[in-house]
Amino acid sequence: MTNERLRQQFISARKFGVPIIGIETPDMQATIDACSAALANGTTPPLFVWDIVNGLRWLNKEGEKVIAGLYQNFSVQEGLLKALQNDTINAVEMLMYITRLTPTSCIFMMNAQAHYDQAACAQAIWNLRDKFKTTKRTIVLLGPTLRMPAELERDVLVFDEPLPDDERLGAIADSLYALTGQAAKFPKVMRENTIKAARGLSAFGAEQAMALSLSKTGIDTETLWEHKRKMVEQTKGLRVYTGGETFADIGGIEQIKEFGQLLFAGKEQPGVIVWVDEIEKAMAGSSGPASDSSGTSQDQLGQLLTEMQNNEWSGMILPGPPGCAKSLFAKALGTTHGVPCIQLDLGAMKGSLVGQSEQQIRQAMKVIKAVAGKNAYWVATCNRMESLPPELRRRFTDGVWFFDLPSADEREQIWAINRARYQIQDEQKQPDDLNYTGADIRNVCSIAYRLKVSLKKAATYITPVAKSDPASIDRLRRLAHKSFLCASKEGLYEHPAIALEEQAKQVTVGRQVSM
């Protein structure tokens, strides 16, 4: 089994007659094979598996003998299988049928999460508890994530089979490298890079991705990363960002860029950047008087708090007006230092079916944990801070960094970057850019390039955010004043107007004291 601890848990549960077991697994077939092998040490019990397409099937000779005893009129195996399928294709009928199986039987129910939310199915599972307990029979509920309904949560013992660790991935890589026919030993650097690139995949998925990346000279990790990206993105709400932006593409915000460089030069370098864009929208309804009545937002908040705490994940929150390079920094942080950036879309994880949202956030956390271990670094951007509960802000241990409108010097840097990007000639004069954001400057250059007009003419086609919504910018600035770190300068952010007011008050007080 890919996890020795899980193997021991399963064997112990069987030994003490636990009737209903749940196993969260990324690869149900691999788990069935591993559990069956573990039960083969000694007297092998009758083993069975059920799925909604094939119905109930036996997995070993002992199981076949049990079924043959129940269908004495069928001597041909094909007829026996067909009769069994007809009687057990329905989940509830199968759960009633397995009460006829002999003592010590073990039945694996695949994708149980798709069935136990139905009242009849939940009741049928619960009905097995006492009947199976006295005869040491076991039903094993399998699924990628299992969140039991209230009527079952106290009667089902749930285990978690994590995605394969580095040792297991290394073994898979070794077996595939041997197929290349190379006389030399698997190169150490290539092996390490292969393992890193395969983190977060199931054992089966890793084997397939590695096989597709195999050549006569070894395993191409770039190709492996591409296969992995596609597999990771099959997890609802996860997307691997593939843009090429680096710190060189960002003008200004020198203080937080310096922090990012020190972060990757430190003792605990991030293995992946987890970027949550506009986190305030996803967390709306997670707490306070306007709470989400479905409980989905609260559950997502709880999962974030738990996983960040348990895995000791660090991170930062980046508030600021729209267009001030918050998201650009989050994306460039990983690219600049050669680590992947995974975008976590909490909104996309909210499903319409009962329990779907809860399952999807847990599956996403498993993938992130498998990809990065304890080295996931979280970057959350937002345009407002009011909906972020204090307990969530505390989990982002590297603080809240405020992104203000760029200064005159920063705007000059941004103009230079975008002039080069959009091939704007040096003689082109810039418009009055007071209170422009970086996005405003980029948009002016883009319009000038696409429409073949001057920068000043292009500027007439945009509305800077500072003019369209000045109140929200001032509100953010006042909230950040001497409370949040400044992305551009060392120390805490200071609101320009408030800072001048405070200086004036200090001068006035100083004069009064001197008098």
C-alpha positions in Angstrom: 0.0 0.0 0.0 1.2 3.5 -0.7 0.9 4.4 3.0 2.0 1.9 5.6 0.1 3.7 8.4 -3.1 3.3 6.4 -2.4 -0.4 5.9 -1.9 -0.9 9.6 -5.1 1.0 10.3 -7.1 -1.1 7.9 -5.8 -4.4 9.3 -6.5 -3.3 12.9 -10.0 -2.3 12.0 -10.6 -5.7 10.4 -9.1 -7.4 13.4 -11.4 -5.8 15.8 -14.5 -6.3 13.6 -15.2 -2.7 12.5 -18.2 -3.1 10.3 -18.1 0.1 8.2 -14.9 1.7 7.1 -14.4 4.7 4.8 -11.2 5.4 2.9 -10.5 8.6 1.1 -8.3 7.7 -1.8 -7.1 9.3 -5.0 -6.9 5.9 -6.7 -9.7 3.5 -5.7 -8.4 0.5 -7.7 -4.9 0.8 -6.2 -6.4 1.0 -2.7 -8.6 -2.1 -3.4 -5.5 -4.0 -4.7 -3.4 -3.0 -1.7 -6.1 -3.8 0.9 -6.8 -7.2 -0.8 -3.1 -8.0 -0.6 -2.9 -7.0 3.1 -5.8 -9.3 3.8 -4.1 -12.2 2.0 -1.7 -12.7 4.9 -3.3 -15.6 6.6 -6.8 -16.9 6.0 -8.0 -14.9 3.0 -11.6 -13.8 3.5 -14.2 -13.6 0.6 -13.6 -10.3 -1.2 -16.0 -8.4 -3.3 -16.2 -5.0 -5.1 -19.3 -3.0 -6.3 -19.7 -0.2 -8.7 -22.9 1.2 -10.3 -22.1 -0.1 -13.8 -21.0 -3.7 -13.0 -22.9 -4.3 -9.8 -21.3 -6.7 -7.3 -18.4 -8.9 -8.3 -16.1 -11.3 -6.5 -12.3 -10.6 -6.3 -11.0 -14.0 -5.3 -11.9 -17.7 -5.3 -13.3 -17.5 -1.8 -15.7 -14.9 -2.9 -16.7 -16.9 -6.0 -17.5 -19.9 -3.8 -19.8 -17.8 -1.7 -21.7 -16.5 -4.7 -21.9 -20.0 -6.3 -23.5 -21.2 -3.1 -26.2 -18.6 -3.4 -26.9 -19.4 -7.1 -26.8 -23.2 -7.3 -28.8 -23.2 -10.5 -26.0 -21.5 -12.4 -23.0 -23.7 -13.2 -21.5 -21.5 -15.9 -19.5 -18.5 -14.6 -20.9 -16.1 -17.2 -24.4 -16.9 -16.1 -23.5 -16.5 -12.5 -22.0 -13.1 -13.1 -25.0 -11.9 -15.0 -27.4 -13.1 -12.3 -25.4 -11.3 -9.7 -25.2 -8.1 -11.7 -29.0 -8.1 -12.2 -29.6 -8.5 -8.4 -27.0 -5.9 -7.3 -26.8 -3.1 -9.9 -28.8 -0.8 -7.7 -26.9 0.5 -4.7 -29.7 0.0 -2.1 -30.4 -3.5 -3.4 -26.7 -4.4 -3.2 -26.5 -3.2 0.4 -29.5 -5.4 1.2 -28.0 -8.3 -0.8 -24.6 -8.4 1.0 -26.3 -9.3 4.3 -26.5 -12.8 2.7 -22.7 -13.1 2.4 -20.7 -15.3 4.7 -18.9 -14.2 7.9 -15.5 -12.3 7.4 -16.5 -11.1 3.9 -15.2 -7.7 2.8 -17.0 -5.6 0.3 -15.5 -2.5 -1.4 -18.1 0.1 -2.5 -16.6 2.3 -5.2 -17.6 6.0 -5.3 -19.7 5.7 -2.2 -19.9 9.5 -1.9 -22.2 9.5 -5.0 -24.8 7.4 -3.1 -24.8 7.7 0.6 -26.5 11.2 0.6 -29.7 9.4 -0.6 -31.9 8.6 2.4 -32.5 5.0 1.4 -28.8 4.3 0.8 -27.7 5.9 4.1 -30.3 3.8 5.9 -29.2 0.6 4.2 -25.5 1.3 5.2 -26.5 2.0 8.8 -28.6 -1.3 8.8 -25.3 -3.2 8.2 -23.6 -2.0 11.3 -24.9 -4.5 13.9 -25.3 -7.4 11.4 -21.7 -7.0 10.2 -20.2 -6.4 13.6 -21.3 -9.8 15.0 -20.0 -11.7 11.9 -16.8 -9.6 11.3 -17.9 -8.6 7.9 -16.8 -5.2 6.5 -18.1 -2.8 3.9 -15.4 -0.3 2.8 -16.7 2.9 1.4 -14.3 4.4 -1.2 -14.1 7.8 -2.7 -11.8 10.8 -3.4 -13.4 12.6 -0.4 -15.9 11.3 2.1 -18.1 13.5 4.2 -20.7 11.4 5.9 -24.3 12.5 6.4 -25.4 13.1 10.0 -27.0 9.6 10.3 -23.7 7.9 9.5 -20.9 10.1 10.7 -20.7 8.4 14.1 -20.8 4.9 12.8 -18.2 5.1 10.0 -14.5 4.9 10.7 -12.9 7.1 8.0 -9.2 6.8 7.0 -7.3 9.0 4.6 -4.9 7.6 2.0 -2.7 10.5 0.9 -1.3 11.0 -2.5 2.0 9.1 -3.0 5.0 10.4 -1.2 8.5 11.0 -2.6 9.6 7.5 -1.8 6.7 5.9 -3.8 7.2 8.4 -6.7 10.9 7.6 -6.7 10.2 3.9 -7.0 7.8 4.5 -9.9 10.5 6.7 -11.6 13.2 4.0 -11.0 11.1 1.3 -12.7 10.4 3.5 -15.7 13.9 4.6 -16.1 15.0 1.0 -16.2 13.0 0.7 -19.4 15.3 3.1 -21.2 18.1 0.5 -21.2 20.6 2.9 -19.9 23.6 1.2 -18.3 24.2 4.1 -16.0 22.4 4.7 -12.8 19.4 7.1 -12.8 21.1 10.6 -12.7 20.5 12.0 -9.3 19.4 15.5 -10.5 17.0 14.1 -13.1 15.5 11.7 -10.5 15.0 14.5 -8.0 13.4 16.8 -10.6 11.2 13.9 -11.8 9.9 13.4 -8.2 9.2 17.1 -7.8 7.4 17.3 -11.0 5.2 14.3 -10.1 4.1 15.5 -6.7 0.4 15.9 -6.4 -0.5 13.1 -8.8 -2.0 9.7 -7.9 0.3 6.7 -8.3 -1.5 5.7 -11.5 -1.4 9.3 -12.8 2.2 9.7 -12.0 3.1 6.5 -13.7 1.2 7.5 -16.8 2.6 11.0 -16.9 6.2 9.7 -16.4 5.7 7.1 -19.1 4.5 9.7 -21.6 7.6 11.8 -20.7 10.0 8.9 -21.2 12.7 9.0 -23.9 15.8 7.0 -24.6 17.9 9.3 -22.4 15.5 9.4 -19.4 12.4 11.3 -18.2 11.8 14.8 -19.7 10.7 16.8 -16.6 9.3 19.7 -18.7 7.0 17.3 -20.6 6.1 15.7 -17.2 5.2 19.1 -15.8 2.9 19.7 -18.7 1.1 16.4 -18.1 1.0 17.1 -14.4 -0.5 20.6 -15.1 -3.4 19.0 -17.0 -4.0 16.4 -14.3 -3.9 19.0 -11.5 -6.4 21.2 -13.4 -8.8 18.3 -13.3 -9.2 19.1 -9.6 -12.1 21.5 -9.4 -11.0 25.0 -8.6 -7.3 24.5 -9.3 -5.4 25.9 -12.2 -1.6 26.0 -12.8 -0.7 29.5 -14.1 1.5 29.3 -17.2 2.3 33.0 -17.8 5.9 34.1 -17.9 5.8 37.4 -15.9 8.8 38.0 -13.6 9.8 40.8 -11.2 11.5 42.5 -14.2 8.0 43.1 -15.7 6.8 45.0 -12.6 7.6 48.7 -12.0 7.8 49.8 -8.4 6.8 47.9 -5.3 10.5 47.4 -4.5 10.0 46.6 -0.8 7.8 43.6 -1.4 9.9 42.4 -4.3 12.9 42.5 -2.0 11.0 40.4 0.6 10.1 37.9 -2.1 13.8 37.5 -3.1 14.8 37.1 0.5 12.0 34.5 1.0 13.5 32.3 -1.7 17.0 32.8 -0.6 16.1 31.8 3.0 16.1 28.4 4.8 12.5 27.4 3.9 12.1 28.1 0.2 8.5 27.8 -1.1 7.8 24.8 -3.3 4.7 26.3 -4.8 2.8 29.6 -4.8 -0.9 29.2 -4.0 -2.6 32.3 -5.4 -6.1 33.2 -4.2 -7.4 36.2 -6.2 -10.0 38.5 -4.7 -10.3 36.4 -1.6 -12.8 38.8 -0.1 -15.4 37.7 -2.6 -14.9 34.1 -1.8 -15.0 34.7 2.0 -18.2 36.9 1.8 -20.8 35.1 4.0 -18.2 33.0 5.9 -18.8 35.0 9.1 -20.8 37.9 10.5 -24.5 38.7 10.4 -24.8 38.0 6.6 -23.5 34.4 6.8 -24.0 32.0 4.0 -27.1 30.0 4.9 -25.8 26.9 3.0 -22.7 26.7 5.2 -20.4 26.4 2.1 -18.4 29.6 2.8 -18.1 28.7 6.5 -16.8 25.2 5.5 -14.3 26.7 3.1 -13.0 29.1 5.7 -12.7 26.3 8.2 -10.7 24.2 5.8 -8.4 27.1 5.0 -7.8 27.8 8.7 -7.2 24.1 9.5 -4.9 23.3 6.7 -2.8 26.4 7.0 -2.4 25.8 10.7 -1.7 22.0 10.5 0.7 22.3 7.7 2.4 25.5 9.0 1.8 27.2 5.7 2.9 30.9 5.5 1.6 33.6 3.3 0.6 37.2 2.8 -2.5 39.3 2.0 -2.2 42.0 -0.6 -5.0 44.6 -0.4 -5.1 47.7 -2.7 -7.0 49.4 -5.4 -7.6 47.5 -8.7 -4.7 47.6 -11.2 -1.9 48.2 -8.7 0.1 45.0 -9.5 -1.2 42.7 -6.7 -2.1 39.8 -8.9 0.9 40.5 -11.1 3.2 40.2 -8.1 1.5 36.9 -7.0 2.1 35.4 -10.4 5.6 36.7 -10.9 6.7 35.5 -7.4 6.7 31.9 -8.5 7.9 32.5 -12.1 10.8 34.6 -11.0 12.1 31.8 -8.7 11.2 28.8 -10.8 8.3 27.3 -8.8 4.8 26.8 -10.0 1.9 29.1 -9.2 -1.4 27.3 -8.6 -4.5 29.5 -8.6 -7.1 28.5 -6.1 -10.6 29.5 -7.2 -12.8 29.0 -4.2 -15.9 30.2 -6.0 -15.5 27.4 -8.7 -15.5 24.8 -5.9 -19.1 25.6 -4.8 -21.3 23.0 -6.3 -25.1 22.6 -6.5 -25.3 19.1 -5.1 -25.3 18.3 -1.4 -21.8 17.8 -0.1 -20.2 18.6 -3.4 -18.6 21.9 -2.3 -17.2 20.3 0.8 -15.7 17.4 -1.1 -14.1 19.7 -3.7 -12.3 22.0 -1.2 -10.9 19.0 0.6 -9.7 17.4 -2.6 -8.0 20.6 -3.6 -6.2 20.8 -0.3 -5.0 17.3 -0.7 -3.5 18.1 -4.1 -1.8 21.3 -2.8 -0.4 19.4 0.2 0.9 16.6 -2.1 2.5 19.1 -4.5 4.2 21.3 -1.9 4.1 19.4 1.4 4.9 22.1 4.1 6.4 24.4 1.5 3.2 25.9 0.0 3.3 29.7 0.2 -0.1 31.5 0.0 -0.7 34.9 -1.6 -4.2 36.3 -1.4 -5.2 39.5 -3.1 -8.2 41.7 -2.3 -9.8 45.0 -3.0 -11.5 45.2 0.3 -10.7 43.9 3.8 -14.0 44.1 5.6 -15.2 40.5 4.8 -11.9 38.8 5.9 -12.3 37.4 9.4 -9.5 38.1 11.9 -8.7 34.4 12.3 -8.0 34.1 8.6 -5.8 37.2 8.5 -3.7 35.7 11.3 -3.0 32.6 9.3 -1.1 34.8 6.7 1.9 35.1 9.0 4.0 37.3 6.7 1.6 40.2 7.1 -0.7 42.4 5.1 1.0 44.4 2.4 -0.8 47.5 1.0 -0.4 48.3 -2.7 -1.1 52.0 -3.2 -1.3 54.0 -6.5 2.2 54.2 -7.9 4.4 57.2 -7.1 5.8 59.4 -9.9 9.1 57.5 -9.9 7.2 54.2 -10.0 5.0 55.4 -12.9 8.1 56.2 -14.9 9.3 52.6 -14.4 6.0 51.3 -15.5 5.9 53.5 -18.6 9.3 52.3 -19.6 8.3 48.6 -19.3 5.1 49.1 -21.3 6.7 51.3 -23.9 9.1 48.5 -24.6 6.4 45.9 -24.5 4.1 47.7 -27.0 6.9 49.2 -29.1 6.0 52.8 -28.3 8.6 55.3 -29.7 10.6 57.4 -27.2 9.5 60.6 -28.9 5.9 59.8 -28.0 4.8 62.2 -25.2 3.0 60.7 -22.2 -0.3 62.0 -21.0 -0.9 63.5 -17.6 -0.7 60.4 -15.5 -1.4 61.7 -12.0 -3.2 58.9 -10.0 -2.8 56.4 -12.8 -2.5 52.8 -11.7 -0.1 50.4 -13.4 -3.0 48.8 -15.2 -4.0 52.3 -16.5 -0.6 52.8 -18.0 -0.6 49.4 -19.6 -4.0 50.0 -21.1 -3.0 53.3 -22.6 0.1 51.7 -24.2 -2.0 48.8 -25.4 -4.6 51.0 -27.0 -1.9 53.2 -28.6 -0.3 50.1 -30.1 -3.5 48.5 -31.3 -5.2 51.6 -32.7 -2.0 53.2 -34.0 -2.7 56.5 -32.1 -0.6 58.6 -29.8 -0.4 58.0 -26.1 -2.3 61.2 -25.4 -5.1 60.1 -27.7 -5.2 56.6 -26.2 -5.5 58.2 -22.8 -8.9 59.7 -23.8 -10.3 56.1 -24.1 -9.7 55.1 -20.5 -11.2 56.1 -17.1 -8.6 55.8 -14.3 -9.9 54.0 -11.3 -8.9 57.0 -9.1 -11.5 59.0 -11.0 -14.2 56.4 -11.2 -14.1 55.3 -7.6 -12.0 57.7 -5.4 -14.0 57.0 -2.3 -13.0 53.3 -2.2 -9.4 54.1 -2.6 -9.4 56.7 0.2 -11.2 54.2 2.4 -8.5 51.5 1.8 -5.8 54.1 2.4 -7.2 55.1 5.7 -7.6 51.5 6.8 -4.0 50.7 5.8 -2.5 53.8 7.5 0.1 52.7 10.0 -1.6 49.2 10.1 -0.3 47.5 7.0 3.1 47.0 5.5 3.9 49.2 2.5 4.7 47.3 -0.7 6.8 50.2 -2.1 8.7 51.6 1.0 10.2 50.1 4.1 7.9 50.1 7.1 4.2 50.7 7.6 2.1 52.4 5.0 1.2 56.1 5.7 -1.8 57.8 4.0 -0.4 61.0 2.4 -3.2 63.3 3.7 -3.3 61.8 7.2 0.5 61.9 7.5 0.4 65.7 6.6 -2.4 66.2 9.2 -0.4 64.4 11.9 2.7 66.4 11.1 0.7 69.6 11.3 -0.7 68.6 14.7 2.8 67.8 16.0 4.1 71.2 14.9 1.1 72.9 16.6 1.6 70.9 19.8 5.3 71.7 19.7 4.7 75.4 19.5 2.2 75.3 22.4 4.7 73.5 24.6 7.5 75.9 23.7 5.2 78.8 24.7 
